[in-house]
């Protein structure tokens, strides 16, 4: 199962970037088939922002077109693994968030 955070849902509804919205939707289909599709962020490199905001213990990034990054986490539920998409970031904002 793949879910979006409220923040990501609001961003995609208001961003006006139709190609980005379509790409995120396509990636959601891919994540349903393989939730390990993205690159796993090392635990010591997970920004405190994600730990404080969503209490994540794991974090993944998926490279979208035009320098965008989709950030997601995996949640264990009684129905199995759920992918929670947290946010989509342009590359400069992604670098700031991760301290690069």
C-alpha positions as CSV (number, residue, x, y, z in Angstrom):
1,X,0.0,0.0,0.0
2,X,1.2,3.5,-0.8
3,X,0.0,6.6,1.0
4,X,0.8,10.3,0.8
5,X,1.4,12.6,3.8
6,X,-1.0,15.4,4.1
7,X,1.8,17.8,3.3
8,X,2.7,16.0,0.0
9,X,-1.0,15.8,-1.0
10,X,-1.5,19.5,-0.4
11,X,1.7,20.4,-2.2
12,X,0.7,18.3,-5.3
13,X,-2.8,19.8,-5.4
14,X,-1.4,23.3,-5.4
15,X,1.9,23.1,-7.2
16,X,0.6,23.6,-10.7
17,X,3.4,21.3,-12.1
18,X,1.3,18.7,-13.9
19,X,4.3,16.6,-15.1
20,X,5.6,16.4,-11.5
21,X,2.1,15.2,-10.3
22,X,1.9,12.7,-13.0
23,X,5.4,11.4,-12.3
24,X,4.7,11.0,-8.6
25,X,1.6,9.1,-9.5
26,X,3.6,6.8,-11.8
27,X,6.2,6.2,-9.1
28,X,3.4,5.3,-6.7
29,X,2.5,2.4,-9.0
30,X,6.2,1.3,-9.1
31,X,6.4,1.5,-5.3
32,X,3.4,-0.8,-4.9
33,X,5.4,-3.4,-6.8
34,X,8.8,-2.8,-5.2
35,X,8.9,-0.6,-2.1
36,X,12.7,-0.7,-2.0
37,X,12.9,1.1,-5.4
38,X,14.5,4.2,-3.9
39,X,17.9,4.6,-2.3
40,X,18.0,3.9,1.4
41,X,19.3,6.8,3.5
42,X,21.8,5.7,6.2
43,X,20.3,6.1,9.6
44,X,23.0,8.5,10.7
45,X,22.2,10.7,7.7
46,X,18.4,10.9,8.3
47,X,17.7,14.6,8.9
48,X,16.2,15.4,12.3
49,X,13.4,17.1,10.5
50,X,12.0,13.7,9.4
51,X,12.5,12.2,12.8
52,X,10.8,15.1,14.6
53,X,8.0,15.5,12.1
54,X,7.1,11.9,11.2
55,X,9.1,9.8,13.8
56,X,10.8,7.9,11.0
57,X,13.3,5.2,11.6
58,X,14.0,4.6,7.9
59,X,14.1,6.9,4.9
60,X,14.3,6.5,1.2
61,X,14.7,8.9,-1.7
62,X,13.7,8.4,-5.3
63,X,15.2,10.6,-8.0
64,X,12.5,12.1,-10.1
65,X,13.0,14.0,-13.4
66,X,14.3,17.5,-13.5
67,X,16.2,17.3,-10.2
68,X,13.2,16.5,-8.0
69,X,13.4,14.0,-5.1
70,X,10.6,12.0,-3.6
71,X,11.2,11.2,0.0
72,X,9.4,8.3,1.6
73,X,9.5,5.9,4.6
74,X,8.3,2.4,5.2
75,X,5.8,1.6,7.9
76,X,5.0,-1.9,9.2
77,X,1.3,-2.5,9.7
78,X,-0.8,-5.6,10.3
79,X,-1.5,-5.6,6.5
80,X,2.2,-5.7,5.7
81,X,4.5,-2.8,4.6
82,X,3.0,0.6,3.8
83,X,5.0,3.2,1.9
84,X,4.4,6.7,3.2
85,X,5.5,9.4,0.8
86,X,6.5,12.3,2.8
87,X,7.5,15.1,0.4
88,X,8.7,16.0,-3.1
89,X,11.6,18.4,-3.1
90,X,13.5,20.2,-5.8
91,X,17.2,19.4,-5.7
92,X,18.4,22.6,-4.0
93,X,15.9,22.2,-1.2
94,X,16.8,18.5,-0.9
95,X,20.5,19.5,-0.5
96,X,19.6,22.0,2.2
97,X,17.3,19.5,4.0
98,X,20.0,16.8,4.0
99,X,22.9,19.2,4.7
100,X,24.9,18.7,1.5
